[in-house]
Amino acid sequence: MSFLNLEGVSKYYGDFGALIDMTLSVERGEFISLLGPSGCGKTTTLQAIAGLIPVTRGRITLDGRDITNLPVNQRGLGIVFQSYALFPHMTVAENVSFGLEMRKMPKHERDARIAQMLELVHLDALALRYPRELSGGQRQRVAIARALVISPPILLLDEPLSNLDAKLREEMQFELRRIQRKVGTTTIMVTHDQAEALSISDRVVVMEAGRATQVDAPYRLYEHPKSEFISGFVGKTNLLPGTVLRSAAGDEAVLGHGQRVRVDASGFADGAHVTVCLRPEKLFFTDEARGTLAGRVEERFFLGSQWLYRVSTPLGELEVSAANDGSAPIAEQAAVHLAWADDVARLVAKAP
Amino acid sequence: MSAATNTSSRWTPYALSLPALALFALMVLLPLALTALLSFQQYDAEKGVQPGFTLASYALVLGDSYYYEIFFRTGWIAALVTLICVLVGAPEAYILSRMGKPWRSIFLLVILAPLLVSVVVRAFGWSLLLGPNGVVNHVFGAFGIGVVKMLYTPTAVVVALVHVMLPFMVIPVWTSLQKLDPMVESAALSLNASQWTVMRRIVLPQITPGLLSGGLIVFGLSASALVIPGLLGGRRLKMVATVIYDEYLQELNWPLGAAIALALLVINLVVMLTYNAVLEGGYAKRMGRS
């Protein structure tokens, strides 16, 4: 039995299922991200674990103990709220101290814990400041320190980075991971940012319309999305209609104009209509040869480390990304030929 | 060019606030100045107000224990009303802020409704309820309690003042509750705080500014209330505003009325400024408002 288990947890508001039959096992020390667009039920899942909302159905167990109906102030979980929810009338140190005071920890012990925690989040110099005197990133650290100081069995993060600007967000991502590794607390983070989920989690739970649709390690999730939605939501992708052609020589997908792509078609019947996912970075420009795809660069965008091209081809418009290796990029309107390596395309069922 | 723009832009705010300032001067400062002048004029029982300068009215107020008693009574009644308004209004505002969609606006309206009814009507209403043959005494009679004298006692004045003043406490507290992030309470709960601790250590400190400003409004208005003490306190139970009214309209001793009015104003100002300096000052230090 895992450390934290959700068994068929559902939350209904009237007939509306905000969360439907969520089943998830989290191991001790794991960093899990709940990823999905807004309204997918990821925050509901977090609130159910936190005890902030009662669940309609299902069971939540923590370390073998049923906590489904335990009130929030008896669960003892660390929660970092999206708005940080710092106590505005208390200093940084007082904010961090609050949870320890509730646990009746003696003052000298408390002071040592607070100092240690503030050092962990690099806020030792700001202990006497009030939250309004801090920047967004610093408030975020206070919220993390306040949640972690009570040594919770689980740390719950609700969109912790969404209020930070892009540069800071990236820094905090790694900071968050560093802190989590250091204290080893099992962590569940809600996010709508796929890059964030991929970069710091051990496993990602993709959610759609109240249901978890794929639970996988980030790399696997990116390389083997289970549906059109996931392949489009996690990273960029080109979705092409195709037909499965299974033969002794290996599986292939036949695209619109007879192009063939080597794929792993296990799970699909011969002749099935499928969607072929080709990531932009898996496509590359090449000289004209057998099997290449002719096209024309319609637009190009400079993204710093790479170029993103929009290429019109007989199969439709494709996105192609190429590393910025310092050489001159391909001009707009240039005629090009595209190719891809074997086994980089993935098949998913056609979305209904 | 920049010099010209600077001059005009410097004066723009003053020019824009001129109409309001003019209205304020005309409606508040001018009558106040006239009242102040009046308080230094002589009064003669036969000839009425006489020109000249004298401190006789002030000497009369300061030298007579009758006035001290009235000022003291006004002070404790206003303070008691403020205290009751805090004790009733703060929980009321909190419950209101936690209500669901249709109920919240309905109950807000219920709380504000008394403001739409003339205070005279409400005072008469209370005198009907609290009188010897009033509804309250009928209920007491039904329970075997004898007739309790409530009308023309401080009790009646306090009860009616609380009724009138409550919205002035609920509204500022409600406003500061609106600014409260409900997640902050959840955060405290998640740190194992009990519901009571959340109230005491998280909610209360954050609505303190609302309580403080509500307290000031209620105290100021109660201390200078006229209609309620006039109608429910009767001829014997006087408060400062009713004495001023009597001096002006019964005794026709305008200078004395003016002197008492200014004394009330000064006392009110002193109370408010002290209150501000002590309580709000301490609060401002914590919340960093300046």
Chai-1 contact restraints between the chains, C-beta under 6 A:
chainA,res_idxA,chainB,res_idxB,connection_type,confidence,min_distance_angstrom,max_distance_angstrom,comment,restraint_id
A,L52,B,S186,contact,1.0,0.0,6.0,A-B,restraint_1
A,V72,B,L189,contact,1.0,0.0,6.0,A-B,restraint_2
A,V72,B,S190,contact,1.0,0.0,6.0,A-B,restraint_3
A,N73,B,L189,contact,1.0,0.0,6.0,A-B,restraint_4
A,N73,B,N192,contact,1.0,0.0,6.0,A-B,restraint_5
A,I79,B,S190,contact,1.0,0.0,6.0,A-B,restraint_6
A,F81,B,M183,contact,1.0,0.0,6.0,A-B,restraint_7
A,F81,B,A187,contact,1.0,0.0,6.0,A-B,restraint_8
A,S83,B,D181,contact,1.0,0.0,6.0,A-B,restraint_9
A,S83,B,M183,contact,1.0,0.0,6.0,A-B,restraint_10
A,A85,B,D181,contact,1.0,0.0,6.0,A-B,restraint_11
A,A85,B,M183,contact,1.0,0.0,6.0,A-B,restraint_12
A,A85,B,V184,contact,1.0,0.0,6.0,A-B,restraint_13
A,A85,B,A187,contact,1.0,0.0,6.0,A-B,restraint_14
A,H89,B,P205,contact,1.0,0.0,6.0,A-B,restraint_15
A,H89,B,Q206,contact,1.0,0.0,6.0,A-B,restraint_16
A,H89,B,R286,contact,1.0,0.0,6.0,A-B,restraint_17
A,F98,B,L191,contact,1.0,0.0,6.0,A-B,restraint_18
A,G99,B,L191,contact,1.0,0.0,6.0,A-B,restraint_19
A,M102,B,L191,contact,1.0,0.0,6.0,A-B,restraint_20
A,M102,B,N192,contact,1.0,0.0,6.0,A-B,restraint_21
A,M102,B,A193,contact,1.0,0.0,6.0,A-B,restraint_22
A,Y130,B,G288,contact,1.0,0.0,6.0,A-B,restraint_23
